[in-house]
Amino acid sequence: MVAAGLVIPAAGKTAETLRFGLTPVFLANDLELLDALRRYLSGATGHAVELISRRTYQEVTALLVSGQLDAAWICGYPYVKYRSQLDLVAIPQWNGKPLYQSYLIVSADREAQSLDDLKGDIHAFSDPDSNSGYLVTRTLLFERGLDPDLFFRKSIFTYEHRNVIRAVASGLAQSGSVDGYVWEVMREIEPDLVIRTRALRKSEWLGFPPIATSKSLARTPRIKALTGAFLSMKDDSGGRDVLDMLRLTGFVAGDDAIFDGIAAKVSLLRSVL
């Protein structure tokens, strides 16, 4: 049984439907954006496009690996975990680079200066399969010989990066792990919320959450058309509208080496579990 979630139905084409999955990113509930994305992809690929969203990264990844989705916009962490079964379609560019950071955030008026000051916090993670919202902080603690399950008094999962910011801003959590791209864009579009938090620490630059497909579908005409649609998005007026809503520069062809930094963190985590 497919888990319940948002589905934007296919429309406007009679060709075979292309099923595209979305994880709970910060604008996942923005219907204007979703409609613009569906319309652009449908026109650029020549296929009817159905957008399918689920609450967790795990649900979307499971649908992708099992072939129930043609492609999906996932996180670098599940891409690395299932690298043997997945293939890159395209990677988004933010500020001209296919990279982003993980931020450790705290309330704006808190005097904490380092990770050590967060000991005993209620800490908000976004998703257990999120790189920026979980893996980066967890491996950082392991690298320092600290047990994440003991370092924080309590950990909660918000299942959306925007909700990590809300949790810290409201005092529900004392600190949080969040996608730096999301935090920076939210600072622009919801400044009254984000100004109540600050970035205590920024990680190294890591591979931006990619568009991926299963290896069994990687060379199909639908996926080739989808790759072309993402790579040419910046050259189309409708595509540029989508990029502007997402605050992205464009998309580039997949380069697996971009995710080596995340892969190293996954290896570390596996070695201590």
PyMOL commands that set and color helices and strands:
alter all, ss='L'
color gray80, all
select helices_A, chain A and resi 31-45+57-65+76-81+83-85+115-118+131-143+148-151+161-170+180-189+191-194+221-231+233-235+237-246+256-272
alter helices_A, ss='H'
color red, helices_A
select strands_A, chain A and resi 7-8+18-22+49-53+71-73+86-93+99-100+102-107+122-125+154-157+175-179+197-202+206-207+211-214+250-252
alter strands_A, ss='S'
color yellow, strands_A
deselect
rebuild
show_as cartoon
